[in-house]
Amino acid sequence: MAGAQGGDDARELFAARLTELLNASGLTQERAAAKVNQRSPAGQKVPPRITGRLISSWKCGHHLPSRQTAMLLVRVLIDHMRNRGASPDSVSAGLLDEAAWRAWWRAADATPAVDGRTETRNVVGRPIGDAAPLALDVHPAIDVGDARLPALPPYVRREHDEELRRLVASAGSSSAMAVLVGDSSTGKTRALWEAVQELPEDWLLWQPSTPTPPRALLDGLTTSAIGPRTVLWLDELKYYLGGPLGEQIAAALREFLHDSVRGPVLVLGTLWRKDLQRLRQVPSGWDDPHHEARRLLDPDRILRVPEHFSADEADRAAATADARLTLASEASGGRITQFLAGVPALRRSYELAPATARAVLDAAIDIRRFGHGPDLPAALLEEAAFELLDDVTRSTLRPAWIAEALDYTSTPCRGVPGPLVPARPGAPRYRLSDIIEQEGSRARASLVPSRPSWEVFRRHADADGLARLGHEAHARGLFREASLCYAAAVRAGHRRAAWSLAYMLEAAGRILEALRWYRWCAETGTDEDAYARVAWLTDLSGLDPEESIAWLRRQVEAGIDAGTTPSTQAALEALAYLLGDRRDELNAVLSRHYGVDDETELRRLGDRLAYAMDEPRPPEYWDDDEPHIGSRMSGPNPFTIWVGDALVREGRIEEALHHYRSRSDESAYAMRQAVELLERTGRTEEAISWLRRELMSGNERALWIMAELRARTGLRPEAMRLRTYGVESDGRTAGPWEAEPPGRLSS
């Protein structure tokens, strides 16, 4: 924070320590604010309600919270970290010491602010004039044999460019965000580059990079590193919003864009259409992995980039003196940017690849489909490609087969990089061409890796990658593979994967296994909601509650002995829920917890606790057809879906089938209607084949609807196995298997 001198360092120190504590806790600003607002200190006046935006201003040093509010926030964050196993040795000196925080606050309070606020210091970004378009992932153009031509051809403005420029111009007075959405090689990144050239010279451009782009972005948003008049360059926004840090990043971006003190800033990103659809899809069940991303990706921030140039745009491209544009406008059928990026040559390279190189490319496509980052290790490519080769090819492999295959994939195509090239010169990591990834993913959408391939993926994945693999396997009904991935992720340090595993087991009706994992989540501080889940599952499943009551009682007693924490409160609420009318037992616990003996007060406390939890929401993937969903952002529009019903009434069965199928990725209703139509017309096997393809493509609703179909056709035992154990990689219903219990994690 520029301008801090002498005692003013005390405010800077407090802001820096608060930022460090919040980052170490793993909580978003909004989640931390919610926890503070839920905490009511005994015998103290409750502080004013705080927000994530307010915490952001404290972290940046713009304001200093009151002593009571500051210490309450600090106490909540310290308790959360201790519940997750943090120790004073694992963080900076004093970070978990409330006495140190009181001293830091007193020193900051004794230091007057400069003009009522502290100026933000910018430590990231470079002048836009110093940035190079190719370094920002603008595609190079094809080579037509003329060395005099510049790296990029002249830019032809299109319809979306006008709206983009209006939005960029508005960033001069207030922060703004624009996301260009279109398929690969449609000119999204080049359009952003051209737009920022019109910003004033004092603007900076920042492309997050180390230690990883998502982590760098989150750190920048939650500290004072990003100053006003900065462009945040977020090409391939899915890497930021679709990963493990995605929800924290989305929430931080929303707060950042509304923070007038830190602005103006301009956030620019790109997305493929399928990725936008995935990030904005309203989930069927209660688990919502992209809630914050959906709020960030407001329709007003989305600009569509067409695949084809209009006739007028193509004429203007042909009228330039650049031979590449002239050739593209004549030979591309309107897909000019794709032609310039070498798409036809890349397609031919893929289609004509020898068996080993084709296996490497297909392996790269699969690895990316299942959540790996853009840089693919050579060792992973080699092992994954080997699993795709047939026995005859394997028996004739030469020792240098992988080097020869990678040499083929790295060969330039008409002057643009080949389909799979080194991420950096000399690095043992490779990056797949966007167009090959996009088109290959479509072609291989319903192909699922074999069990040995899953083992290869797990061997080479880090904790975050294992969690993503688990999600992808889960979405395809591969419950056994998902279970192995989630457990491996937990073992590697990704605690949240334990919740995903418990949730999957609960949805499959495997209540005892789910309870073990929810208890682990509670005991390790992974999620306080796990206590409520234990209580609900015990109650709703009809299990003998005594084991869960005894466990919850132990958790409450341990919390009382260690000092009351949010986890203790959550355990107490769950215990009150299960004890119900057993008030004598509950009162004994409440008396020890609150130090209260008055029966009237104990009854009041008991009533409040028993109703403190929300109503239980079982994870029913297949029930998402309530009429209100049409008004939810990105949700399916029931009126659009019900067009199919009208087509059925008119006897236009094939049109209705096409209509329902095209909307089955957003609605269980549409999928169920398509299946029932096929049944009524004697095409049950076609329905089963279609559901299997949908499931293998990652549409998890297909498993539940396939189970319904099996049950209706007299195959109830198979339907039950399908719901309980999922499917194998070849689409067959899986046999019985057991999920790894939490007790084996240390082995």
N, C-alpha and C positions, 0 to 999 in steps of 0.2 A: 504494500500500500504506500504509494509515493507520498512523500511529504511528512512521514512520521519521524519526529525528532524527539530526543530526550525521553521524557516520561510518556510521550505518545506511544512508545514501544509497548507499553503495558496493554493498551487496547489491541494492538496488533497481535501480541502474544495470546491474549484471551481468544481472539477470533481464530487464530491458527490452531490453538489447542482444541477448540470446539469443533473445528473442521476435522481434525485428526480423530477425535473421539467418535464423531458421527460416522466417518468412513470405516473405522475399526469395528463399529457395531454391526455394520452390514444393513442398517435400516435406511430407508429413504427418508427424506425430510418430512413427507406427508405422514409416513408410518410412525416416525418418532413423535410428531405433533399429536397424532391420535392417541398414542400411549400416554403422553403427558396429560392430555385432556381427560383420559379415563382414570388417572390417579388422583385420589382425594386424600391429601395428607391429614392424619388424625390431629384434631385440635388446631388446625390452621385454616385460615381463610383460603378458599380455592382461588388460584390465580386466574386472570382473564384467559379465555380460550386462545390458544396459539395456532398458527398455521405453518405449513411448510414454507411459505413465502417469507414469513416472519423469521423463521430459523435461518433462511438464506441470507437475510439482511444482517443477522448477528454474525454469521460465519464470515461475511465479507467485511465486517467491521463498520458497517454503516450505522448501527445502533448497538447499544448495550442493554441486555435484558435486566429487569429488576433482580435483586438478590434472590428473592423467593422463587421466581420463575426460572432463573438460571440454575439454581441448585436443584430444583425439581427435575428439570430437563437432564442435568448431569446425572442425578440419581437414577432416573429411568434408564439412561444409556448404560451406566455402569452395571446396574442390575441385569440388564439384558445380556451384556457381555459375560458377566460371571455365570449366568445360567447356561451360556454356550461354552463354558469351560475356560474362559480367558483368565490369565493370571497376570499380576503386576510385572513379572519378568518378560512377558510376551509383548509389552507395549512400552511406550516412552515413560520415563520416570514421572511419577505423579499423576498419570492419566487416569488411574482408577482410585485415586486418593481424594476423598471429598474435602479434606482439610487443605490440600494443595489448591483445589478449585476455589475454595473460599478466599484464599490468599490472592489468587490470580484475579478474582472478581473485584476484591477491595482495591487492588492496585489499578485496575482498569477504571473503576468508578472514580478514583481520585484524580484521574487524568482527564482534563476537559477535551471534548471532541473538537476538531478543527472545522469551523463553519457548520457544526451540527452533523457532519458525516465525514467519512474517510474516503479518499479518492481510490478507485480501483487501479491496481497495477497490472499492466498487461505483460505477460511473460511468454505467450505463445503467439504464433502467427508470423507472417512475413508480408512485405508489401506485395500487392497483387501483381505489380509489374515485374517482380522477381520470380514469379511462379512460371513453370513451363507446362503447357497443356498435356504433353505426352506423359509427364511425371504425375499428372492428376488423372491418368487412365483414360484420356481421350484416345480413341482408336486411331492408329496411323492409317494412311490411305494406301491403296494398292500401288504397285510399281508399274508404270506404263513405258519404261525405258527412257524417260526424259530426266536427266540428272539436274536440270535447271529448275525443276518444280520444287516448291517449298514442301515441308513435311505435311502440311494440311492444305487442302484445296480451299478456294473462297467459300465463305459461308452463305448459304441461301436461306433467308428468313422464311419461316413458315407461320402458320396461324397461331400455334401455341407460343411462339416467341414473343408475340405482341403482349399477351397476357403476362408472360414471365417478366418482361421488361417493366410493365406497370407495377408488378409486385416488388421487383428489385428497387425501383425508384421510390416506392413507399417506405423502404427500410431507412431512408435518410432521416425520417422523423420518428419512427417507432419500429420495434423489432418485427421481423416477418419470417415466414417459412414457406418454402415451395418444394414440392416433391414431384419430379417428372416421372410418369409411369408409362411404360411401354415395353415391348419385347426387346430382345438383345439386338444391338447394332442398329437401333432406330434413330440415333443421334441425340440421346438424352444428355450425356456428359458434355458433348460439344456445345449443346444449347446453353448449358449452365456456364460454361467457360466464356462464351460470347457475351452472355448477359452481364457477368461481373466486370467485363472490360469497361462498362459504362459507369462504374462506381467512381467516386472521387479518389484522388491519389493517396489520401491519408488512410484509406481502408486497408486492413490486413486480411490475409487468407490463412486459415489453419486447417490442415488435414491431420487428424489424430493418428498417431502411429505407435508409440512405445509406452508401456511394455506390450500392450496389444491395443488396436484401435478402440474397441469398446471401453476398456479400462481407462485409457488415456482420455477419452471423451467424458466419461463419468467423473474422473478426477478434475478435469477442467471445469465442468459445470458446477461442481460442488465446492470449488475453491475460488480464489480471486484471480485465477490465471487468465481468464478470458476478459478482455477489456471491450469497451464500446467500439463500434465501427469495425467489427470483425466478421468475416464470412466463415461459417463453419461448413467445411466441405465434406459432406457425408455421402459420397458416391457408394452405391450398393448399400442402401440403408438397412437392408435385411440383416447384415452382419451386426449392426448395432442394436436393432430392436428385436431380433428373433433369437438371440442367444440368452445365456443365463443372466446377464446383466440388463436384459432388454427392458424390463418393467421399471427398474431404477432409472435407466437412461431416459425413457419416455417421460416419466414423472419429472425428472430434473429438467428436461428440455421444456416442458410445459411451464414450469415455474420460471425458468430462465427467460422465456419469451415474454412473460408478463411482468418481469422485473424492470421497471422503468429506470431504476438507478443504474443498472449494469448495461443497459442498452444505449443506442440501438445496435442490434446484431442481425445478421441475415443467415438463416439456416437453409442450406441447399442440399437436396438428396435425390437419389434415383431409386426406382424399384421396378422389378418385373411385375407384370399384371398378376401372376399367380401368387407372388409374395404379398402384394397388397391385399389380395383376397384373403390369404391366410391370416394376416395380421389384423384384419378388420372383421373377421368372422365372429359372430356371436356364438359362444359354445352351447352345446345341447345341455350339458350337465352344469353343476354349480362351480366346477373348477374353471377359472377364467385366466388362462396364461397370458393373454394379451390385452387386458383391460385398459392399462395406461396407454399402450400403443394405439389402441382404437380411439381413445380420446385425443391423442396427439394428431393422428392422421385425419383431421377434419376435412370434409369434402372441399372446403374453400381453399385448402392448401394443396390440393391435388390437381395437376395439369396432365392431361392425356397427350401422348405423343403417337400419332398414327404410324402404321407400318409403311404406308405408301405416300408418296408425294402427290399432291393434287396436280391436275393438268397444268395450271398456271405455274405452280412451283417447279414442275419438271421443265417447263419451257424456259423459265429463268435460269435453271441449272444448265440447260443445254446452250444458253446464250453466252455463258462465260467463256473465257479463253483457255480455261484449264482442261487439258485433254482427258483427265480422269473423270471430271464431271460430264463432259460430252459423251464419253464412252458409257458411263453409268446410266445416263438418261436414255440412251439408245437401247441398251441391252438388259436393263433390270426390270422392265415392266412396272416402273414406279417405285420399286424398292431400292432407291438410290443410295441411301446411307449404308444399307447392307452390302451392296455391291462394292462400295468404296472401302468397306472394312474387310474385303476379301472373302465374304461369306461363300460364294459359289466355289472358290478354290479350296476353302476349308472343308466344305462338304465333300468335295471329291477326294481330298486327302483322307478323310474318315472312311468313306465308302470303299476306297481302293486299298486300304491299309492291309498289309499282310497279317496273318492270324495272330502273331504275338503282339504287334502294335495295336491291332484292333482290340485285343483283350486288355491291353494297358489303358486304352481310351475308354472302353466300357467300364473298367474298374474305376477309373477316375470319375466317370459320370455317377456310378453307384455310390462312391465314397462321398461325393458332394451331395447327392440326393439324400443321404442319411445324416447330414448335418455337420460334416467336417468343414473346417475353414478353408479359405481359398488356396493356401499353400499346402501341397500334398507331398509328404515324405516319400523319397524314392523307395525305401524299404517297404512301406505300406503298399505302394503301387505294385511292386514286384510280387509280394505275397498274395495280394488280392487278384492280380491278373492271373497268377498261376492257378488259382481256384476256378477261373473261368475257362481255362483251356481243356480240350477233350483229351482223353488218354493217349490217342495216337500222336497228337501234337506234343504232349508232354514227353513222350518217349523219344522224340527226335530233337529235343531242345539242345542247343549248343551252350557252353558255359557263358558266352557273352550275349545271350539272347535278350536280356533286359536292356543292356547298353545299346544294342542294335535297334530295339523297339523304340527306346527313348530318342535315339538319334533320328529315327523316321518322324516321330511326332513333333520334334523340334525344328524340322526343316521348314523354312519360310514358304509361304504360299503367295506368290505374286507380290513379294515384298512385304507382306504382313507376317507377324509371328505365326508359327505353326499351331496345330490344335492343342498341343500340350508342351509347354516350354519351361525352362528353368525360371523360377520366381526371381532369382537374382543371379548374375554371372557367378558360376562356380558353386552355387548353393545346391545341396542335395534335396531340394524341394522344387516341385513343379506346379504350374498354374494352368488350369484348363481354359480354353477359349470359351467366351460367353455363349457364342452361338452353338458350339458343340454341346456345351452343358445344357442349354435350354432345349434344343431339339432332341438330344440324346435322352434327356430326362422324360420328355413326352413319349418317346418311342419305348423306353424301358419302364414306364410308370407302373405296369402291373407285374413286373419281374421282381421277385424277392430273392435276395442272396440266400445261399444254402447255409446250413448250420456251420460248416467249416469257415465260410466267409464271415459270418458273424463273429466267430472266434478271432479271426484276423483283425477285424475292426476293433474288437475290445482290447486286443493286445497293444494296439498302437494309439489308443485314445487316452486323453487325460481326463480328469474328473468331469469337467464341463462336457467334453465330447461323449463320455459314457452316459451322462444324463440325457444328452440329445439323442443318442442311439436308443436309449430306453424309450423315449417318447415316440420315436419313429416306429420301433417294433410294436409298441403298445397300440399305436394308431392302425396298424395292419393286423391286429388280432394275434400277434406272435407273443402271447403272454409269457411263455417260458423264456424266450430270448430277452424280452423286456425286463423280466425279473432278474436275470443274470446281469444285465447292463446296469439296472438301478442299484443292485447290491454292490457291484464293482465300483460304481460311482461313489456310493457312501463310504466304501472302504478307502477310496482315494481322497476322501475329504469333502465330498459334495453332500452335505447333510440333507439338503432339500429333496434329493432323490429318494430318500426314505419315505417322505410324504407321498411322492408320486407312486411308489410301490404299494404303500398302504391303501391309497385311493384305488389303484387298479385291482387289488385283491378284494376290497370291499365291493366294488362294482361287479366283480365276478361271483359274489356270494360266498367268498371264502373268509368268513367273519373272524374265526379264531386266528388265522394268519394275519389278517388286517389289524386285529387288536394288538398283536405282538409288536407290529411296526409302529402303530400309533403311540403305544406306550414308550417305545424307544424315542420317538420324536419328542414326546413330552419330557422324558427323563434327561435328554441331552439338550433341551432348550431350543430344539429346531423350530417348533411352532407351538405356541400356547394353545391354539385351537385344538390340538391333539387331545387335551383333557376332555373337552366337550365331545369330541368324536368317540372317545372311549365310552363315555356315558350314554350317548345316543345309540351306538351300536349294541351295547349291552342290553339296553332297554328294548329297542325295536326288534332285535333278533330273538327275544325270548330266552336268552341265556340266564343261567343262575347268576344274579348280580353280586353274590358275596365275594367272589374273587376280585372283581373290579372295585367293589367298595373297599375291600381291605387294601388294595393297591393305592387307591386314591387317598385313603386315610394315612398311609405311610408317606405319601408325597406331601400332604398337608402338614403332618407332624415334622417332617424333615425341614419344610419351609419355615415353620414356626421357630424351630431350634436355630436355623441359620439366619433368621431375620426375614420379615415379610417381603415378598417380591411379587411382581405381576404373575409369575407362574404359580405361586402359592394361591393367589386369588383365583386363578383359573381352575386350579385343582379343587379349591373349596366350592366353587360354583358347581362343578361337575359332581362332587360328592353330595351336595345338597339336592341336586336333581335326582340322583339315584336313591338316596335315603327316603325321599318323599315324606310320608307321614310318620316316619320313624323319628319323631322329634326329640325324644330323650337322647338318642345317640348323636343327633345333629347338634343339639344344644350343648352337649359335653365338649364337642369339638369347637363350637363357636365361643364358648366361655373361655376355653384355653387360648384361642386365637385372638379374641378381642379384649379379654380381661373383663367381661361383663357377666354379672350373675342375675340381673333382673329378668324375670321370665317374659315380661311384656317386650322388653328390648330384644331378648333372644328370639322371640317369635317374629318380631319385625325384621330382624336380620335374616332369619331363616326364610321368610317369605320373599324378601328381596333377592337372596341368592338363588332360591329355587327357580325363579323366573328370569334370572339374569341372562341366561343363554338364549340365543335365537332358536326358532323352530328348526328341527333337524331337516336337512335337505339331502336325500339320498342321491347318489350319482347316477341318474337314469338317463343314459345317452339318447334313448330313442323317443323320449317324450318332450318334444320342443315345438309343439304345434298350437300353442295357445294363440288366440287372435291378436293379443297385444304385441306380438313380436314384430309386427309390421312397422311399428313406430320406433323400434330400437335401432340405433345406428348400426349399419352394415348388416342388420338381420334380414332374413328372407321376407319378402313382401307377400302376405297371404293372398292378396288380390291377384298378384302375378301367378302364384301357385294354383289358385282356384280357377284360373283360365282352363287348366287341364280338365277340371270337373265339367265345365261347360262343353268342352270338346267331346267328352265321353257321352254326355246326354244327347249330343247330336250324332253319335255313332261314328265319330272320326277317331277311331281307336289308335291308328298308327301315329297320327298327329299328337294325340294325347300322350302316348308313350314317349315320343320324342321330347315333348314339353316337360314331362315329369323327370325323365332321365337327365335332361340338361340342367335341372335344378336340384338334383339329388345330393350335390355336395354341400348344399346350404340348408336342407330341410329333410328330416326323417319322414315328414308327411309325403313329400314328393316321391321319395324312394319307396315308401310303403305302397303308395297308389300304383306306381309302375309295376311292382311285384304282383299286386292283386290283379291288375289288368292282365298280365301275362298268365297268371293262374287261370283266370276265367276263360281265357282263350286257348287253354290246353297247352301252354308253353312253359310249364313249370321248370323243365331242365334249362331252358333259355334264361329263366329268372335266376336260377342257381348259378349259372355260369357268369351272368352279368354281376350278381352280387359278389361273387368271388373276385372278379376283376376289380370292382370298386374297392373291396377290402384290401387287396394287394396294392392298390394305388394310394392307400392311406385314408380311406373314408371309413372311420371306425363304426359309423352307424350300420354299415352293411353286415357286420357280425351279428348284431342284435336282431336285425330284421331277418337275416338268414336263419337264426335260431327260431324265430316265430314261424317262419315258413316250414322248417323241419317239423316243428310241433304240430302244425296244422295238417301235415301230410302223414301223420302217424308215427313219426320218428322222435318221440319225446325223449328217450334216453340220449340220443345223439344231440338233440337240442340242448339238453342239460349239460352234456360234456362240452359243447361248443361255448356256452356261456361261461362255464367254469374254468376250462383249460385253454380255450382259444384254438388256434390252428397252427399247423406246421408250415414250413416255407413253401411246400408244394400245394398248399390250400386244403389238405386233408385235416379233418378234425383231430386235434391233439389228444393223446392219451393222458392219463393221470400223471401229475408231477407235483413236487413240493417246492415251495418257495424257500429260499435260504432264510433261516431265522436270524434275528439280530445278534444272538449269542455267538454266532460263528464269525462275526465281522473281523475279529482280531486274529483269526487263524490264517 
